[in-house]
């Protein structure tokens, strides 16, 4: 490639040469006009008038990083009014004046006293002033000038965004763009080659390359283009040079155009080779700063922008056979060198990681050409028998595959599906397997990629096949019925007991073919209507059938192996009862009909139909006639309508319900058999009174007579009398209940205490004349009871107690008395002939020698009594008399 241009100074030099040829710069020198100082470009004068000369100086710039001990000479300012007699005093102000830059007040020489760094500050703006040394009056107007810091190559390129990570698809063609890398150089891109960077690959250059550099050209645009909304980046501009209303753009073009703004025509077009332009400009030592000053003196405006300072470069593939399966990533070292890669340039490097992405360039492959599985013939449909998988060297969705069964036999018995998580082929049973029918099956399974890339179809078929051999193992199976879905049998309902209904067939599917036995599940035949032979499977009748009761019988037959009852199967047997004509036809309902007294001859009274519980296959056909006893009937006739119905019609008119209000018409109905059966039904015909429209009013003869004797008014009066009688009866009953309640309340209020007083005290226990002692003793003569369960014999209490008293003269043994009472209680509880009692008491005559004290209350009024019954008087008037009996005696009474 041709060498790059050397910045804006070269462009400006070419432009100035063109202007001199056109006579635009005749008589001009590089001086600044006092009247133009500080004006904007649009305020520059458009005429060629002479202006007063003032300041005279060259462009100022100073080299950065100066390491000398003496101040560095920068330049000299001079006024054309200075005659060299020292009468003019020069001063400067602005950025760095007095510190960084000093000026000789007499000569105007400017020196830099400090070490400058262009990367920190590229230029300094100062103002110059010339004054009379005596009067300090300004001799020249204050003018602004710029001191530019000249760059040296002291900054190496840096990759600010590194390290980089990029990716490229495998098998990409040579030159495929992978990614961009960019190095930044802090040096001045407008001066020299300090910021011109070239790139190279240090490691990995065998597989990848990087663009080294690009060219640059110049393009001319009008100022109106720049003032539009489009930015310089839209034009891909790097440097801009504007003169009057024409702007020169330094880009990648090779032609410089100068336009006449007045006529709009092209004044000149110069196309030069880069080498010639470079050689023409290289002899002129014009820096970027000098170019700016020259443009200012000519009334031009120049702006600079960095072109190659941050230029990026593209990394591209160098080979076409990148294979992710062989190597999935590459580590590159990219080097950036300034000075356009020349000797002495500084460099920087970065690491670039390039990941190779996958494409679907590998077909699926089964690791084995045959797989073997074993399964029992008894497994259920849908059971998985095994899994196989095909491998794919790709990754991600490129490994997604589906599986198919290619052979017809395998597709009927087996089904294959894809496990979405593991990408395995799951083989399941589609139909039941039978060891006796076939012991092994060969299934061809094919794996196919779901996402096939058409770019790599020429690499081969993206599918693979394998054979899956399924071995079926034998198990002891239960017997099977023939047919397996159930049996339908038929039998006549008049079949005799033990008649054959049908035969159920079954067999043992195993190779041994062991004997089998049949039975009926009695839960489906609870009445035991059918029986089955356990060996032959013949079903016979156990009871007489009746189709009208049950037309179908559904039973379940069970078959088991004779030596293994657990091997059992069941089938449904449906038995249809075939009809025979064993039920005569009958009238559908107990028919009744009505006829008006004024009925006309031949009038249809009623249409009758019959029902028959039988169901002949050819359908019913009934015949209707009058019964023999009604064949001489002179009132009604019967006509068979031939559609299993018959009509009853009158033979004459003038029926009278007073003479006969009900007619009974016997009808004979016969079916079509065979054999033909018949029955007789009676139709009751009522004679009724009708109105003029034929509507029936009344069919009762009594009602007819009463309706003629009583008027409606008389009937209403009769009903009123009946209601009055009912009301009177209710009143009488209410009064009786009221009087009875009144009488009961009076009896309750007249309750008094009934006290019986006994004045005869008697002679005590020794007085045998006052009481019948034998009667008292007889109350306690209990018969002797012998019971082996209840212990010893029980004797009457008085005799037992008396014998103890007489025998030893000591006190009676009351424990025996308590035992006696307990036995009596148990005897009473065990006696079912008497109602139960909660308790009972036995009183016996004690006799005169009883050790027990007297239980009588007669002597409670003695002085020896310690009881006080005075509290009885507090119980109310009902106990007042009783309290008087128990009141303590007065002294007079005791003395008497």
Residue pairs with C-beta under 8 A, 6 or more apart in sequence:
1 213
1 215
2 215
2 273
2 274
2 275
3 274
3 275
3 278
4 193
4 196
4 215
4 216
4 274
4 340
5 11
5 216
5 218
5 250
5 274
5 277
5 278
5 281
6 192
6 278
6 281
6 282
7 190
7 191
7 192
7 239
7 288
7 291
8 190
8 239
8 241
8 250
8 288
8 291
8 292
8 302
8 304
9 281
9 284
9 286
9 287
9 288
9 290
9 291
10 277
10 278
10 281
10 286
11 218
11 239
11 241
11 248
11 250
11 256
11 291
12 241
12 286
12 291
12 294
12 295
12 302
13 280
13 281
13 284
13 286
13 291
14 256
14 270
14 277
14 280
14 281
15 241
15 243
15 248
15 256
15 258
16 25
16 294
16 298
18 256
18 258
18 267
18 268
18 270
19 25
19 298
20 26
21 268
22 267
25 298
27 50
28 298
30 58
30 293
30 294
30 297
31 53
31 54
31 55
31 56
31 297
32 54
32 55
32 143
32 296
32 297
33 51
33 52
33 54
34 51
34 52
34 54
34 55
34 140
34 141
34 143
35 51
35 52
36 44
36 45
36 51
36 299
37 141
37 143
37 144
38 144
41 242
41 244
41 299
41 300
41 301
44 244
44 299
45 299
53 80
54 79
54 80
54 140
54 141
54 143
55 77
55 78
55 79
55 80
55 128
55 130
55 140
55 143
56 78
56 79
56 80
57 75
57 76
57 77
57 78
57 128
57 145
58 75
58 76
58 290
58 293
59 75
59 148
59 287
59 289
59 290
59 292
59 293
59 294
60 74
60 75
60 110
60 145
60 146
60 147
60 148
60 289
61 74
61 147
61 148
61 149
61 150
61 287
61 289
61 290
62 72
62 74
62 112
62 116
62 147
62 148
62 149
62 150
63 72
63 149
63 150
63 152
64 115
64 116
64 117
64 118
64 119
64 149
64 150
64 151
64 152
64 154
65 115
65 116
65 117
65 152
65 154
66 72
66 112
66 115
66 116
67 115
71 102
71 111
71 112
71 113
72 111
72 112
73 109
73 110
73 111
74 101
74 110
74 111
74 112
74 147
75 109
75 110
75 147
76 107
76 108
76 109
76 110
77 90
77 92
77 103
77 108
77 110
77 128
77 145
78 108
79 88
79 130
79 139
79 140
81 88
81 130
81 139
81 140
82 88
82 108
82 130
86 106
86 133
87 132
87 133
87 134
88 130
88 131
88 132
88 133
88 139
89 105
89 106
89 130
89 131
89 132
89 133
89 136
90 103
90 104
90 105
90 106
90 107
90 108
90 128
90 129
90 130
91 103
91 105
91 128
91 129
91 131
92 101
92 103
92 110
92 126
92 127
92 128
92 129
93 126
93 127
93 129
94 124
94 125
94 126
94 127
94 144
95 124
95 125
95 126
96 124
96 126
97 103
97 126
99 113
99 114
100 112
100 113
100 114
100 116
100 124
101 110
101 111
101 112
101 113
101 124
101 126
101 147
102 110
102 111
102 113
103 109
103 110
103 111
104 110
104 111
110 147
116 149
117 149
118 149
118 150
118 151
118 152
118 187
118 188
119 154
119 155
119 186
119 187
121 149
122 148
122 149
122 188
123 146
123 147
123 148
123 149
123 289
124 146
124 147
124 149
125 144
125 145
125 146
126 144
126 145
126 146
126 147
127 142
127 143
127 144
127 145
128 140
128 142
128 143
128 144
128 145
129 138
129 140
129 142
130 138
130 139
130 140
131 137
131 138
131 139
132 138
132 139
146 289
146 292
146 293
148 287
148 288
148 289
148 292
150 191
150 287
150 289
151 187
151 188
151 191
151 192
151 194
152 187
152 194
153 187
153 192
153 193
153 194
153 338
153 339
153 344
153 345
153 346
154 187
155 185
155 186
155 187
155 194
155 338
155 346
156 185
156 338
156 346
156 347
156 348
157 183
157 184
157 185
157 197
157 336
157 337
157 338
157 346
157 347
157 348
158 183
158 184
158 185
158 348
159 181
159 182
159 183
159 184
159 334
159 336
159 348
159 349
159 350
160 182
160 184
161 181
161 182
162 181
162 350
162 351
162 352
163 350
163 351
163 352
163 353
164 179
164 181
164 334
164 350
164 351
164 352
164 353
165 352
165 353
165 354
165 355
166 178
166 179
166 315
166 352
166 353
166 354
166 355
167 178
167 179
167 354
167 355
167 356
167 357
168 176
168 178
168 317
168 322
168 354
168 355
168 356
168 357
169 356
169 357
169 358
169 359
170 322
170 323
170 324
170 325
170 356
170 357
170 358
170 359
170 361
171 320
171 321
171 322
171 323
171 359
171 361
171 456
172 317
172 320
172 322
173 317
173 320
174 316
174 317
174 318
174 319
174 320
175 316
175 317
176 316
176 317
177 314
177 315
177 316
178 208
178 314
178 315
178 316
178 317
178 354
179 314
179 315
179 352
179 354
180 312
180 313
180 314
180 315
181 199
181 210
181 312
181 313
181 315
181 334
181 350
181 352
182 310
182 311
182 312
182 313
183 197
183 199
183 310
183 336
183 348
183 350
184 309
184 310
185 194
185 195
185 197
185 309
185 338
186 309
187 194
187 195
187 309
187 338
188 194
188 195
188 288
189 195
189 196
189 306
189 307
189 308
189 309
190 239
190 288
190 304
190 306
190 307
191 287
191 288
193 338
193 339
193 340
193 342
193 345
194 338
194 339
195 306
195 308
195 309
195 338
196 213
196 308
196 338
196 339
196 340
197 213
197 308
197 311
197 336
197 337
197 338
197 340
198 212
198 213
198 336
198 337
198 340
198 341
199 210
199 211
199 212
199 213
199 313
199 334
199 335
199 336
199 337
200 210
200 212
200 334
200 335
200 337
200 341
201 208
201 209
201 210
201 315
201 332
201 333
201 334
201 335
202 332
202 333
202 334
202 335
202 349
203 331
203 332
203 333
204 330
204 331
204 332
204 333
204 354
205 318
206 318
206 319
207 317
207 318
207 319
207 322
207 330
208 315
208 316
208 317
208 318
208 330
208 332
208 354
209 315
209 316
209 317
209 318
210 313
210 314
210 315
210 316
210 334
211 313
211 314
211 316
212 313
212 341
213 340
214 252
214 311
215 252
216 238
216 250
216 251
216 252
216 307
216 308
217 250
217 251
217 252
217 253
217 254
217 255
218 248
218 249
218 250
218 251
218 253
218 254
218 255
218 256
219 235
219 237
219 249
219 250
219 251
219 252
219 253
220 246
220 247
220 248
220 249
220 255
220 256
220 257
220 258
220 259
221 235
221 247
221 249
222 245
222 246
222 247
222 259
223 242
223 245
223 246
223 247
225 235
225 247
226 232
226 240
226 242
226 247
232 240
232 305
235 249
235 251
236 251
236 252
237 249
237 250
237 251
237 305
238 250
238 251
238 305
238 306
238 307
239 249
239 250
239 303
239 304
239 305
239 307
240 247
240 248
240 249
240 250
240 302
240 303
240 304
240 305
241 247
241 248
241 249
241 250
241 295
241 300
241 302
241 303
242 248
242 300
242 301
242 302
242 303
243 295
243 298
243 299
243 300
243 301
244 261
244 299
244 300
245 261
246 258
246 259
246 261
248 256
250 307
254 271
254 272
254 274
255 269
255 270
255 271
256 269
256 270
257 266
257 269
258 266
258 267
258 268
259 265
259 266
259 267
260 266
260 267
272 280
286 294
288 304
291 302
292 302
295 301
295 302
315 332
315 334
315 352
315 354
322 356
323 356
324 356
324 357
324 358
324 359
324 395
325 362
325 393
325 394
327 356
328 355
328 356
329 353
329 354
329 355
329 356
330 353
330 354
330 356
331 351
331 352
331 353
332 351
332 352
332 353
332 354
333 349
333 350
333 351
333 352
334 349
334 350
334 351
334 352
335 347
335 348
335 349
336 347
336 348
336 349
336 350
337 345
337 346
337 347
338 345
338 346
338 347
339 345
339 346
358 394
358 395
358 396
358 398
359 394
359 398
359 453
359 455
359 456
360 394
360 398
360 449
360 451
360 452
360 453
360 456
360 462
361 394
361 453
361 456
361 459
362 392
362 393
362 394
362 398
363 392
363 449
363 459
363 460
363 461
363 462
363 463
363 464
364 390
364 391
364 392
364 401
364 447
364 448
364 449
364 462
364 463
364 464
365 390
365 391
365 392
365 464
366 388
366 389
366 390
366 391
366 447
366 464
366 465
366 466
367 391
368 466
369 466
369 467
370 466
370 467
370 468
370 469
371 386
371 388
371 466
371 467
371 468
371 469
372 468
372 469
372 471
373 385
373 386
373 427
373 468
373 469
373 470
373 471
374 470
374 471
374 472
374 473
375 383
375 385
375 429
375 433
375 470
375 471
375 472
375 473
376 472
376 473
376 475
377 432
377 433
377 434
377 435
377 472
377 473
377 474
377 475
377 477
378 475
378 477
379 385
379 429
379 433
380 429
381 429
381 430
381 431
381 432
382 428
382 429
383 428
383 429
384 426
384 427
384 428
385 414
385 427
385 428
385 429
385 470
386 427
386 468
387 419
387 424
387 425
387 426
387 427
388 424
388 425
388 427
388 445
388 466
388 468
389 422
389 423
389 424
389 425
390 401
390 403
390 423
390 425
390 447
390 464
390 466
392 398
392 399
392 401
392 449
397 450
397 451
398 449
398 451
399 423
400 423
400 449
400 450
400 451
401 418
401 423
401 447
401 448
401 449
401 450
402 418
402 447
402 448
402 450
403 416
403 417
403 418
403 425
403 445
403 446
403 447
403 448
404 416
404 445
404 446
404 448
405 411
405 414
405 415
405 416
405 443
405 444
405 445
405 446
406 444
406 445
406 446
406 465
407 442
407 443
407 444
409 441
410 441
410 442
410 443
410 444
410 468
411 430
412 430
412 431
413 429
413 430
413 431
413 433
413 441
414 427
414 428
414 429
414 430
414 441
414 443
414 470
415 427
415 428
415 429
415 430
416 425
416 426
416 427
416 428
416 445
417 425
417 426
417 428
418 424
418 425
418 426
419 425
419 426
425 445
425 447
427 443
427 445
427 468
427 470
433 472
434 472
434 509
435 472
435 473
435 474
435 475
436 474
436 509
436 510
436 511
438 472
439 471
439 472
440 469
440 470
440 471
440 472
441 469
441 470
441 472
442 467
442 468
442 469
442 470
443 467
443 468
443 469
443 470
444 465
444 466
444 467
444 468
445 465
445 466
445 467
445 468
446 463
446 464
446 465
447 463
447 464
447 465
447 466
448 462
448 463
449 462
449 463
452 462
474 510
474 511
476 510
476 564
476 567
477 508
477 509
477 510
477 567
478 559
478 560
478 561
478 567
478 568
478 569
479 506
479 507
479 508
479 509
479 516
479 559
479 560
479 561
479 567
479 568
479 569
480 506
480 507
480 509
480 569
481 487
481 504
481 505
481 506
481 557
481 559
481 569
481 571
482 505
482 506
482 507
484 571
486 571
486 572
486 573
486 574
487 502
487 504
487 571
487 572
487 573
487 574
488 573
488 574
488 575
488 576
489 501
489 502
489 539
489 573
489 574
489 575
489 576
490 575
490 576
490 577
490 578
491 499
491 501
491 502
491 541
491 545
491 575
491 576
491 577
491 578
492 577
492 578
492 580
493 545
493 546
493 547
493 577
493 578
493 579
493 580
493 582
494 545
494 580
494 582
495 501
495 541
495 545
496 541
497 541
497 542
497 543
497 544
498 540
498 541
499 540
499 541
500 538
500 539
500 540
501 530
501 539
501 540
501 541
501 575
502 538
502 539
502 573
502 575
503 536
503 537
503 538
503 539
504 518
504 532
504 537
504 539
504 557
504 559
504 571
504 573
505 537
506 516
506 518
506 537
506 559
506 569
506 571
507 513
507 516
508 514
508 515
508 516
508 561
514 561
514 562
514 563
514 564
515 561
515 562
515 563
516 559
516 560
516 561
516 562
517 534
517 535
517 559
517 560
517 561
517 562
518 532
518 533
518 534
518 535
518 536
518 537
518 557
518 558
518 559
519 532
519 534
519 557
519 558
519 559
519 560
520 530
520 531
520 532
520 539
520 555
520 556
520 557
520 558
521 555
521 556
521 557
521 558
521 570
522 528
523 556
524 554
524 555
524 556
525 553
525 555
527 543
528 542
528 543
529 541
529 542
529 543
529 545
529 553
530 539
530 540
530 541
530 542
530 553
530 555
530 575
531 539
531 540
531 541
531 542
532 538
532 539
532 540
532 557
533 540
537 557
537 559
539 557
539 573
539 575
545 577
546 577
547 577
547 578
547 579
547 580
547 614
547 615
548 583
548 613
548 614
550 577
551 576
551 577
552 574
552 575
552 576
552 577
553 574
553 575
553 577
554 572
554 573
554 574
554 575
555 572
555 573
555 575
556 570
556 571
556 572
556 573
557 570
557 571
557 573
558 568
558 569
558 570
559 568
559 569
559 570
559 571
560 566
560 567
560 568
560 569
561 567
561 568
579 614
579 615
579 616
579 617
580 614
581 614
581 616
581 671
581 673
581 674
581 675
581 676
581 677
582 614
582 677
583 612
583 613
583 614
583 677
584 612
584 669
584 671
584 677
584 678
584 679
585 610
585 611
585 612
585 620
585 622
585 669
585 670
585 671
585 677
585 678
585 679
586 610
586 611
586 612
586 669
586 679
586 681
587 608
587 609
587 610
587 611
587 667
587 669
587 681
587 683
588 608
588 609
588 610
588 611
590 684
591 606
591 608
591 681
591 683
591 684
592 683
592 684
592 685
592 686
593 605
593 606
593 648
593 683
593 684
593 685
593 686
594 605
594 685
594 686
594 687
594 688
594 696
594 699
595 603
595 605
595 650
595 655
595 685
595 686
595 687
595 688
596 655
596 687
596 688
596 689
596 690
596 694
596 696
597 654
597 655
597 656
597 657
597 687
597 688
597 689
597 690
598 653
598 654
598 655
598 690
599 605
599 650
599 653
599 655
600 650
600 653
601 650
601 651
601 652
601 653
602 649
602 650
602 651
603 649
603 650
604 647
604 648
604 649
605 636
605 648
605 649
605 650
605 685
606 647
606 648
606 683
606 685
607 641
607 645
607 646
607 647
607 648
608 624
608 645
608 646
608 647
608 648
608 667
608 683
609 644
609 645
610 622
610 644
610 669
610 681
612 620
612 622
612 671
614 671
616 672
618 672
620 644
620 671
620 672
621 644
621 671
621 672
622 644
622 669
622 670
622 671
622 672
623 640
623 669
623 670
623 671
623 672
624 638
624 640
624 646
624 667
624 668
624 669
625 638
625 640
625 667
625 668
625 670
626 633
626 638
626 665
626 666
626 667
626 668
627 666
627 667
627 668
627 680
628 668
629 666
630 665
630 666
633 651
633 665
634 651
634 652
635 650
635 651
635 652
635 655
635 663
636 648
636 649
636 650
636 651
636 663
636 665
636 685
637 648
637 649
637 650
637 651
638 646
638 647
638 648
638 649
638 665
638 667
639 646
639 647
639 649
640 646
641 647
646 667
648 665
648 683
648 685
655 687
656 687
657 687
657 688
657 689
657 699
657 701
657 704
658 701
658 704
658 705
660 687
661 686
661 687
661 699
661 700
661 701
662 684
662 685
662 686
662 687
663 684
663 685
663 687
664 682
664 683
664 684
664 685
665 682
665 683
665 684
665 685
666 680
666 681
666 682
666 683
667 680
667 681
667 682
667 683
668 678
668 679
668 680
669 678
669 679
669 680
669 681
670 676
670 677
670 678
671 677
671 678
686 699
687 699
688 696
688 697
688 698
688 699
689 696
689 697
689 698
689 699
689 704
690 696
690 697
691 697
698 704
698 707
710 718
753 878
753 881
755 881
755 882
760 770
761 858
762 770
762 771
763 769
763 770
765 847
765 848
766 848
773 845
776 845
777 798
777 845
779 843
780 796
780 797
780 798
780 842
780 843
780 844
780 845
781 796
782 794
782 796
782 797
784 793
784 794
784 795
784 796
785 793
785 794
785 827
786 793
787 827
790 823
790 826
790 827
791 823
794 820
794 823
794 824
797 817
797 820
797 842
797 844
798 844
798 845
798 847
800 816
800 820
801 812
801 817
801 844
802 847
804 810
804 812
804 813
805 812
805 847
805 849
805 850
805 851
811 851
812 851
821 842
824 840
824 842
825 840
828 834
828 837
828 840
829 836
846 852
859 865
860 867
860 886
861 886
861 889
863 894
869 883
869 886
869 887
870 883
870 887
870 888
872 879
872 882
872 883
872 886
873 879
873 880
873 883
875 883
